[in-house]
Amino acid sequence: MPERAALDNLAFAPAEPEIRSSYDTAALEPAVIADAGRTDPLPPPPVGRRVTDQEHAAPPAPLPPPAPLPPPGADATCHTYRTDLAKVRALVLQQARSAGLTEGRANDLVLAVSEVAANTLRHTQSSGTLTIWREAGQLVCEIQDEGTIIDPQAGQRRPGPDATGGHGLWLVYQVCDLVELRSDETGTTIRMHMAI
């Protein structure tokens, strides 16, 4: 899974390894394969020849744009916020408990959503929208706003001790089962999944 590769990359980053993930591409959906390509730091070598030192030193090819996210479920609940996150937190906690998440996982999801929603207040002039729904044995919380995140791997690397930002999104990736991030000139969408 792409999220496993991303965790491996995070764990081995200080050692600068040359590890490539292997995937059974015949058994995976195209969107999963594309996400794996975005989280794997090294492209697969061409078949039948050795990768040269010059190829290792070359900058990586640009990543393909991520596939659009499917629309929220028909039973989705929406809430727009601009200044106060109390209702955002209360709504996530109520939905998490109603879905049957344990108290600890419900609190983790509230923390994750609160961190992402706080970024709307901190980094944009727009309001944000929280959308929550259940899908295939999980609770999904989506935050959408008009901000832009330039780094497609934002949150997937632990910020250094001197970093002044990035801790909140990194935390989101630690507590959620899956995080999907899409950002372009129209805005940012972050989906946080918790298995029920």
C-alpha positions as CSV (number, residue, x, y, z in Angstrom):
1,M,0.0,0.0,0.0
2,P,1.2,3.5,-0.7
3,E,0.9,4.6,2.9
4,R,3.2,1.8,4.0
5,A,5.8,2.9,1.4
6,A,5.5,6.5,2.7
7,L,6.1,5.2,6.3
8,D,9.2,3.3,5.1
9,N,10.5,6.4,3.4
10,L,10.0,8.3,6.6
11,A,11.7,5.7,8.8
12,F,14.7,5.3,6.6
13,A,15.1,9.0,5.4
14,P,18.1,9.7,7.7
15,A,20.1,6.8,6.2
16,E,19.4,7.9,2.5
17,P,18.6,4.3,1.4
18,E,18.1,3.1,-2.1
19,I,15.0,1.0,-1.5
20,R,12.3,0.6,-4.1
21,S,8.9,-0.6,-3.2
22,S,7.4,-3.5,-5.2
23,Y,3.8,-3.8,-6.1
24,D,1.7,-6.3,-7.9
25,T,0.4,-3.8,-10.4
26,A,-1.9,-6.4,-12.0
27,A,-3.8,-6.7,-8.7
28,L,-4.1,-3.0,-7.8
29,E,-6.4,-0.2,-9.0
30,P,-4.7,2.4,-11.2
31,A,-5.3,5.1,-8.5
32,V,-3.4,3.0,-5.9
33,I,-0.5,2.5,-8.3
34,A,-0.4,6.3,-9.0
35,D,-0.4,7.1,-5.3
36,A,2.4,4.6,-4.8
37,G,4.4,6.4,-7.4
38,R,4.0,9.7,-5.6
39,T,5.2,8.3,-2.2
40,D,8.1,6.2,-3.5
41,P,11.3,8.4,-3.7
42,L,13.0,6.3,-6.4
43,P,11.5,5.5,-9.8
44,P,11.7,1.9,-10.8
45,P,14.8,1.1,-12.9
46,P,14.4,0.4,-16.6
47,V,14.0,-3.4,-17.1
48,G,17.1,-5.2,-18.2
49,R,19.9,-2.8,-17.3
50,R,21.7,-1.4,-14.3
51,V,21.0,2.1,-13.0
52,T,24.1,4.3,-13.3
53,D,25.4,6.8,-10.7
54,Q,24.4,9.6,-13.1
55,E,20.8,8.4,-13.1
56,H,20.8,8.4,-9.3
57,A,22.1,12.0,-9.3
58,A,19.5,13.2,-11.8
59,P,16.6,15.1,-10.4
60,P,13.4,12.9,-10.2
61,A,10.9,13.3,-13.0
62,P,7.8,15.4,-12.0
63,L,5.1,13.4,-10.4
64,P,1.9,12.8,-12.3
65,P,-1.1,14.7,-10.9
66,P,-3.2,12.7,-8.5
67,A,-6.5,11.3,-9.6
68,P,-9.5,13.3,-8.5
69,L,-11.2,12.2,-5.3
70,P,-14.6,10.6,-5.7
71,P,-17.5,12.6,-4.4
72,P,-18.6,12.3,-0.7
73,G,-21.2,9.7,0.2
74,A,-24.9,10.5,-0.2
75,D,-25.3,10.6,3.6
76,A,-22.7,13.3,4.1
77,T,-23.0,15.9,6.7
78,C,-21.5,19.4,6.0
79,H,-20.5,22.3,8.1
80,T,-18.9,25.6,7.0
81,Y,-16.6,27.4,9.5
82,R,-14.5,30.6,9.5
83,T,-13.6,31.6,13.0
84,D,-14.7,29.0,15.6
85,L,-13.6,25.4,15.5
86,A,-15.8,24.3,18.5
87,K,-18.6,23.1,16.2
88,V,-16.2,21.3,13.9
89,R,-14.8,19.4,16.9
90,A,-18.2,18.7,18.4
91,L,-19.6,17.4,15.0
92,V,-16.6,15.1,14.4
93,L,-16.8,13.7,18.0
94,Q,-20.6,13.1,17.7
95,Q,-20.2,11.4,14.3
96,A,-17.2,9.3,15.5
97,R,-19.1,8.0,18.5
98,S,-22.2,7.4,16.4
99,A,-20.1,5.4,14.0
100,G,-18.8,3.2,16.8
101,L,-15.2,4.4,17.0
102,T,-13.5,3.8,20.4
103,E,-13.1,6.9,22.5
104,G,-9.4,7.0,21.8
105,R,-9.8,6.8,18.1
106,A,-12.6,9.2,18.1
107,N,-10.4,11.7,20.0
108,D,-7.6,11.1,17.5
109,L,-9.9,11.9,14.6
110,V,-11.1,15.1,16.4
111,L,-7.5,16.1,16.8
112,A,-6.6,15.4,13.2
113,V,-9.6,17.3,11.8
114,S,-9.0,20.2,14.2
115,E,-5.4,20.5,13.0
116,V,-6.4,20.6,9.4
117,A,-9.3,23.0,10.0
118,A,-7.0,25.3,12.1
119,N,-4.8,25.5,9.0
120,T,-7.7,27.1,7.1
121,L,-7.9,29.8,9.8
122,R,-4.2,30.3,9.9
123,H,-3.2,30.2,6.2
124,T,-6.3,31.3,4.2
125,Q,-8.7,34.2,3.9
126,S,-11.5,31.7,3.0
127,S,-14.0,29.8,5.0
128,G,-13.5,26.0,5.2
129,T,-16.0,23.2,4.8
130,L,-16.1,20.0,6.9
131,T,-17.9,17.1,5.3
132,I,-18.3,13.8,7.1
133,W,-19.7,10.5,5.9
134,R,-19.4,6.7,6.3
135,E,-18.0,4.5,3.6
136,A,-17.0,0.9,3.4
137,G,-16.4,0.3,7.1
138,Q,-14.8,3.7,7.8
139,L,-15.6,7.2,8.8
140,V,-14.3,9.9,6.4
141,C,-13.8,13.5,7.3
142,E,-12.9,16.0,4.6
143,I,-11.7,19.6,5.0
144,Q,-11.9,21.8,1.9
145,D,-10.7,25.4,1.6
146,E,-9.2,27.9,-0.9
147,G,-5.6,27.5,0.4
148,T,-2.8,25.8,-1.7
149,I,-0.3,23.3,-0.5
150,I,2.7,23.3,-2.9
151,D,4.5,20.1,-1.5
152,P,2.6,17.0,-2.6
153,Q,4.3,15.1,0.2
154,A,3.4,17.6,2.9
155,G,2.9,15.9,6.2
156,Q,4.6,12.7,5.1
157,R,8.0,13.6,6.5
158,R,8.6,14.4,10.2
159,P,9.5,18.1,10.6
160,G,13.0,18.8,11.9
161,P,13.5,20.0,15.4
162,D,14.0,23.6,14.2
163,A,10.9,23.6,11.8
164,T,8.4,26.4,12.4
165,G,5.6,24.6,10.7
166,G,4.4,21.2,9.4
167,H,3.9,19.5,12.7
168,G,0.1,19.5,12.6
169,L,-0.2,17.8,9.2
170,W,2.5,15.3,10.1
171,L,0.4,14.5,13.2
172,V,-2.7,14.0,11.0
173,Y,-0.7,11.3,9.0
174,Q,0.3,9.6,12.2
175,V,-3.2,9.2,13.8
176,C,-5.4,8.5,10.7
177,D,-5.6,5.2,8.8
178,L,-5.4,7.0,5.5
179,V,-4.9,10.7,4.5
180,E,-5.7,11.9,0.9
181,L,-4.5,15.3,-0.1
182,R,-5.3,17.2,-3.3
183,S,-4.2,20.8,-3.8
184,D,-4.1,23.0,-6.9
185,E,-4.9,26.6,-7.8
186,T,-8.5,26.1,-6.9
187,G,-7.9,25.1,-3.3
188,T,-7.1,22.1,-1.1
189,T,-9.0,19.0,0.0
190,I,-7.7,16.8,2.7
191,R,-9.6,13.5,3.5
192,M,-8.9,11.7,6.8
193,H,-10.1,8.1,7.1
194,M,-10.6,6.1,10.3
195,A,-11.6,2.4,10.1
196,I,-14.7,1.6,12.2
